[in-house]
Amino acid sequence: MAKTQITFFCKNCGASSGKWIGKCPSCGEWNTYVEEVVHKEKAEFKKTWKKEGVTRTLKPVLIDEVERGNEQRIALQDGELSRVLGGGIVPGSVILIGGEPGIGKSTLMLQIALQFTNKKVLYISGEESDAQIKMRAERLPFSNPDCYLYTEVSTQKIGKALQELEPDIVIVDSIQTLQSELIDSTPGSISQIKETAGDLIRYAKESGTPVFLIGHITKDGTLAGPKLLEHMVDTVLQFEGDRHHVYRILRTTKNRFGSTSEIGIYEMQSGGLREVSNPSEILISQRDESLSGVSIAATIEGMRPLLIETQALVSTAVYGTPQRNSNGYDAKRLNMLLAILEKKCGLKMGMQDVFVNIAGGLRVEDPGIDLSIVAAIVSSYENVPIDSKICFIGEVGLSGEIRAVNRIEQRISEAEKLGFKTVYLSKFNKLPLEKNKITIVQVGKLEELLSNLFG
């Protein structure tokens, strides 16, 4: 009988120790070590995976002598996920997708599995039964005759199923439910996640089969388990959104094979998740009359230009300390813009409550929307509406100057495509060579902008 071994693991970085330590010597965090019972021996799952057309280097070779294979990305019918991954699935890659409970992670992955028509997909679930997954699949407008379901949590049994079936794509829902029989700790513990994720990653690399891992998140929004899990996988996707709204955002936080600034937008419907190919139309609300405190900004998310609606409400503070609240926009940057308006434009913002919101539940970090935020705040402060056909592009500096932003041609083109008549931008931006039907107004300081808009 093997001897029981107790090991302490760091919840932050996954480092192990034979005794409890107050401060982790690896990552420097305090009070992150937890006790777990482990039992180490040779695992049955760890066998050599061989797949036709996949070769593995068994000895060190010069990088110039490595022959690049003819591996191509696996095409997806889902254009949003394909864009986020960088143009398709890379063979042998491991993709981790996380999100809040009920946000639609399992629905998205089942939808992807059913969209393949010429690939053998194995959907492994440790949370639901076959009948429950079948009920969800019947609501989706897709069908894949080569989609297999396997409800199991033991990695040893999963390894045998992978060897027998030899699928083209594997989806695991979720990594926190898997358990290795060779480790005595409970599922979801640090040692179990490290062991099971390591087995699946080794399988993906040796067989060339892409693996999707669904991961739970903690109450502070980070992926549950050791931070090491995010380092081990190739791509980390975050599925965001509010369960009370229909729109979901798929965002890349790590991608070894593409950009980390791409987003995909979906609309949750009774028949699954619908791709939103033109998000600018849903992010701009349809109004039949002019309202104060509303302006339109042109931003860039990855390679995609978006037009978003920025909303502001300015009212007299009832209590001594004014409130500063923002949804979807950096609160510290909002305070900076309010200080600039008071210092450079003479607006008395010190005793005003200010609320800023990005419509549609989107969170934007692009400084190019500063000009639109300022315009919306002044519009609400003066109670004067802004023409709904005006778009704003520009970053605001501490001296009140309007700074140039990148990729101005794409922003202007998106505004022109959606029927906007006028765009305000920095005079330091170089205008595109081609002639645009839209009127371009270049300003250098906030005073010029406010004079043109409000007189």
Secondary structure, DSSP 8 states (H G I E B T S, - for coil): ----EEEEEETTT--EESS--SB-TTT--BS-EEEEEE-----SS------TT-----S---GGG--------B--S-HHHHHHHTSSB-TT-EEEEEE-TTSSHHHHHHHHHHH-SSS-EEEEESSS-HHHHHHHHHHSS---TTEEEEE--BHHHHHHHHHHH--SEEEEE-GGG-B-TT--S-TTSHHHHHHHHHHHHHHHHHH---EEEEE-B-TTSSBSS-THHHHHSSEEEEEEE-TTSSEEEEEEEEETTS-SS-EEEEEEETTEEEE-S-HHHHHS---SS--TTEEEEEEEETTEEEEEEEEEEEEE-SSSS--EEEESS-HHHHHHHHHHHHHHS----TTEEEEEEEGGG-----GGGHHHHHHHHHHHHHT----TTEEE--EE-TTSBEE--S-HHHHHHHHHHTT--EEEEETTS---SS--SSEEEEESBHHHHHHHHH-
